[in-house]
Amino acid sequence: MSEWLVLTLAMLAACVVVVLITFLRHRTAAEDDDPSETPDVIEYMTMWIGVVYAIVLGLAIAGVWEARVAAQDHVQAEAQALHEVSERVRVYPPDVRDRIRSDVNAYVGHVVTTEWKTMAERGRVTEEGDRMLERVRADVTDYRPGSDYEAQAYQPLVDQVAAADQARAARADSTGATMPGVVWFGLIAGAVVTIGMVFALQIRRTARELVLAGLFSALIAFLLFLIWDFDAPYSRGVSASAGPFLDLFPHLRG
């Protein structure tokens, strides 16, 4: 099922639940029930519950968005480091240069075609990717420079391979969900309490009140969906992409 379809159904369900409960309360209310007699303390509590929950939602959205941006930065750093390796080996003999570039291209191709799918479906990187990057490392570190010019390029190449390995490790660590289960419990419980306080104010079934209550519930459903969508940086709708690899290695697009 499409994620946006899930969002639409969740928002509609929130609106329907609010409207149904409002109608049921209206039908079961006592004849002498006066909705205008709402204690001031309930209005005060409702205001503060809404404020506190809005702060919690804002912090949650900021947290998952920051994790998503960091995940994209890891991809950019890894792609840039591998691109530097591929470019700087031009000072090496043709056979060494071609071997290193071939292994770098094979690794990048594996990441964008196979590993990215594994990250999205299983939340982890592949062992084959580890072996392929290790092969690139061996190509670079095992070569003995034959001239001062090659020796000057050797250490920067080793550093770039280390940077790619570090970025890959960071990418592997950020493949899973970033929000703990207890936080999700608090977000959902807070949504129930916040929407429930609408009924504590004795909302009736006037068109204006129903529209506002429905929109309020749909907004909370949308914000919760947004947090859920950002929670897995590599696998959902608004996710980090493999674009940096394809931008720096355009020949792999075909």
C-alpha positions as CSV (number, residue, x, y, z in Angstrom):
1,M,0.0,0.0,0.0
2,S,1.3,3.5,-0.9
3,E,2.6,5.5,2.0
4,W,0.6,8.5,0.9
5,L,-2.6,6.4,0.8
6,V,-1.8,5.3,4.4
7,L,-1.5,9.0,5.3
8,T,-4.8,9.9,3.7
9,L,-6.6,7.0,5.3
10,A,-5.1,7.9,8.7
11,M,-6.2,11.5,8.4
12,L,-9.7,10.5,7.3
13,A,-10.0,8.0,10.0
14,A,-9.1,10.6,12.6
15,C,-11.7,12.9,11.3
16,V,-14.4,10.2,11.2
17,V,-13.6,9.0,14.8
18,V,-14.0,12.6,16.1
19,V,-17.3,13.1,14.2
20,L,-18.7,9.8,15.3
21,I,-17.8,10.3,19.0
22,T,-19.3,13.8,18.8
23,F,-22.6,12.5,17.4
24,L,-22.7,9.7,20.0
25,R,-22.1,12.1,22.8
26,H,-24.9,14.3,21.5
27,R,-27.4,11.5,21.3
28,T,-26.5,10.2,24.8
29,A,-26.3,13.6,26.5
30,A,-28.8,14.4,29.2
31,E,-31.6,16.8,28.4
32,D,-30.3,19.3,31.0
33,D,-26.7,19.1,29.7
34,D,-25.4,22.6,29.0
35,P,-22.2,22.6,26.9
36,S,-21.6,26.2,27.7
37,E,-20.8,25.2,31.3
38,T,-17.2,24.2,30.9
39,P,-15.1,24.8,34.0
40,D,-12.2,27.3,33.5
41,V,-9.7,24.7,34.8
42,I,-10.5,22.4,31.9
43,E,-9.9,25.1,29.3
44,Y,-6.6,25.9,31.1
45,M,-5.5,22.3,31.1
46,T,-6.5,21.9,27.4
47,M,-4.4,24.9,26.5
48,W,-1.3,23.6,28.3
49,I,-1.7,20.0,27.0
50,G,-1.8,21.4,23.5
51,V,1.2,23.5,24.0
52,V,3.3,20.7,25.6
53,Y,2.3,18.3,22.9
54,A,3.1,20.8,20.2
55,I,6.6,21.2,21.7
56,V,7.1,17.4,21.8
57,L,5.9,17.0,18.2
58,G,8.3,19.8,17.1
59,L,11.3,18.2,18.8
60,A,10.4,14.8,17.3
61,I,10.2,16.2,13.8
62,A,13.4,18.1,14.3
63,G,15.1,15.0,15.5
64,V,14.1,12.7,12.7
65,W,14.8,15.4,10.1
66,E,18.3,16.0,11.5
67,A,18.9,12.2,11.3
68,R,17.7,12.2,7.7
69,V,20.0,15.1,6.8
70,A,22.9,13.3,8.5
71,A,22.2,10.2,6.6
72,Q,22.4,12.1,3.3
73,D,25.7,13.7,4.5
74,H,27.2,10.2,5.0
75,V,26.3,9.3,1.5
76,Q,27.8,12.5,0.1
77,A,31.0,12.0,2.1
78,E,31.4,8.4,1.0
79,A,30.8,9.3,-2.7
80,Q,33.1,12.2,-2.6
81,A,35.9,10.2,-1.0
82,L,35.6,7.5,-3.6
83,H,35.6,10.0,-6.4
84,E,38.8,11.5,-5.1
85,V,40.4,8.1,-5.1
86,S,39.3,7.5,-8.6
87,E,40.7,10.8,-9.8
88,R,43.9,10.9,-7.8
89,V,45.2,7.6,-9.1
90,R,45.9,9.2,-12.4
91,V,49.5,9.6,-11.3
92,Y,49.9,5.8,-11.0
93,P,50.9,3.5,-13.8
94,P,48.1,2.6,-16.2
95,D,47.6,-1.0,-15.0
96,V,47.5,0.1,-11.3
97,R,45.3,3.1,-12.1
98,D,42.8,1.0,-14.1
99,R,42.6,-1.7,-11.5
100,I,41.8,0.7,-8.7
101,R,39.3,2.6,-10.8
102,S,37.6,-0.7,-11.8
103,D,37.3,-1.8,-8.2
104,V,35.9,1.6,-7.2
105,N,33.4,1.5,-10.0
106,A,32.4,-2.0,-9.1
107,Y,31.9,-1.0,-5.4
108,V,29.8,2.1,-6.3
109,G,27.7,0.0,-8.8
110,H,27.0,-2.5,-6.0
111,V,26.0,0.2,-3.6
112,V,23.5,1.9,-5.9
113,T,22.0,-1.3,-7.5
114,T,22.1,-3.9,-4.8
115,E,23.0,-2.5,-1.4
116,W,20.6,0.4,-1.5
117,K,17.7,-2.1,-1.9
118,T,19.0,-4.2,1.0
119,M,19.2,-1.1,3.2
120,A,15.6,-0.2,2.4
121,E,14.2,-3.7,2.9
122,R,16.4,-5.1,5.7
123,G,17.9,-2.0,7.3
124,R,21.6,-3.1,6.9
125,V,24.5,-3.0,4.5
126,T,25.8,-6.0,2.6
127,E,28.8,-8.2,3.4
128,E,29.7,-8.1,-0.3
129,G,29.9,-4.3,-0.1
130,D,32.4,-4.7,2.8
131,R,34.5,-7.1,0.8
132,M,34.5,-4.8,-2.3
133,L,35.6,-1.8,-0.3
134,E,38.3,-3.8,1.4
135,R,39.5,-4.8,-2.1
136,V,39.8,-1.0,-2.9
137,R,41.7,-0.5,0.3
138,A,44.1,-3.3,-0.6
139,D,44.6,-1.9,-4.1
140,V,45.6,1.5,-2.7
141,T,47.7,0.4,0.4
142,D,49.5,-2.5,-1.2
143,Y,51.0,-0.4,-4.0
144,R,54.6,0.7,-3.6
145,P,55.1,4.1,-5.2
146,G,57.8,4.1,-7.8
147,S,58.7,7.8,-7.8
148,D,58.5,10.8,-5.5
149,Y,55.5,12.1,-7.5
150,E,53.6,8.8,-6.8
151,A,54.8,8.9,-3.2
152,Q,53.2,12.3,-2.7
153,A,49.9,11.0,-3.9
154,Y,50.0,7.8,-1.8
155,Q,49.1,9.1,1.7
156,P,46.2,11.3,0.4
157,L,44.8,8.3,-1.3
158,V,45.0,6.2,1.8
159,D,43.3,9.0,3.7
160,Q,40.4,9.1,1.2
161,V,39.9,5.3,1.4
162,A,39.8,5.7,5.2
163,A,37.3,8.5,4.9
164,A,35.1,6.4,2.6
165,D,35.2,3.5,5.1
166,Q,34.3,5.8,7.9
167,A,31.4,7.2,5.9
168,R,30.2,3.7,5.0
169,A,30.2,2.7,8.7
170,A,28.2,5.9,9.6
171,R,25.8,5.0,6.8
172,A,25.4,1.5,8.1
173,D,24.7,2.8,11.6
174,S,21.9,5.1,10.3
175,T,20.0,2.6,8.3
176,G,17.5,1.7,11.1
177,A,14.8,3.7,12.8
178,T,15.9,6.6,14.8
179,M,12.9,7.0,17.2
180,P,12.8,4.6,20.2
181,G,9.6,2.7,20.8
182,V,8.9,4.5,24.1
183,V,9.0,7.8,22.2
184,W,6.4,6.5,19.8
185,F,4.2,5.5,22.7
186,G,4.5,9.0,24.1
187,L,3.6,10.6,20.8
188,I,0.6,8.4,20.2
189,A,-0.6,8.6,23.8
190,G,-0.2,12.4,23.6
191,A,-2.3,12.5,20.4
192,V,-5.1,10.6,22.1
193,V,-5.0,12.9,25.2
194,T,-4.8,16.1,23.1
195,I,-7.7,15.1,20.9
196,G,-9.6,13.7,23.9
197,M,-9.5,17.1,25.6
198,V,-11.5,18.4,22.7
199,F,-14.4,16.3,24.0
200,A,-13.7,17.5,27.5
201,L,-14.8,20.9,26.3
202,Q,-18.1,19.4,25.4
203,I,-17.9,19.9,21.6
204,R,-21.3,19.7,19.9
205,R,-22.2,18.9,16.3
206,T,-22.4,22.3,14.8
207,A,-20.7,22.5,11.4
208,R,-18.0,24.9,12.6
209,E,-17.0,22.8,15.6
210,L,-17.0,19.6,13.6
211,V,-14.9,21.1,10.9
212,L,-12.3,22.5,13.4
213,A,-12.2,19.2,15.3
214,G,-11.7,17.2,12.2
215,L,-9.0,19.5,10.8
216,F,-7.2,19.4,14.2
217,S,-7.3,15.6,14.3
218,A,-6.1,15.4,10.7
219,L,-3.2,17.8,11.4
220,I,-2.0,15.6,14.2
221,A,-2.3,12.5,12.1
222,F,-0.3,14.2,9.3
223,L,2.5,15.3,11.8
224,L,2.7,11.8,13.2
225,F,2.9,10.4,9.6
226,L,5.7,12.9,8.9
227,I,7.7,11.7,11.9
228,W,7.2,8.1,10.8
229,D,8.2,8.8,7.2
230,F,11.5,10.5,8.3
231,D,12.2,7.9,11.0
232,A,13.9,5.5,8.5
233,P,16.3,7.7,6.5
234,Y,16.9,5.3,3.6
235,S,13.7,3.4,3.1
236,R,10.6,5.6,3.1
237,G,9.1,8.4,1.0
238,V,11.2,11.4,1.9
239,S,14.5,9.4,2.2
240,A,18.2,9.9,1.6
241,S,19.1,9.0,-2.0
242,A,22.0,7.5,-3.8
243,G,22.1,10.6,-6.0
244,P,25.7,11.7,-4.9
245,F,27.1,8.4,-6.1
246,L,25.4,8.8,-9.5
247,D,26.3,12.4,-9.8
248,L,30.0,11.7,-9.2
249,F,30.0,8.5,-11.2
250,P,27.6,9.3,-14.1
251,H,28.8,6.5,-16.3
252,L,27.1,4.1,-13.9
253,R,23.6,5.5,-14.7
254,G,23.4,3.3,-17.8
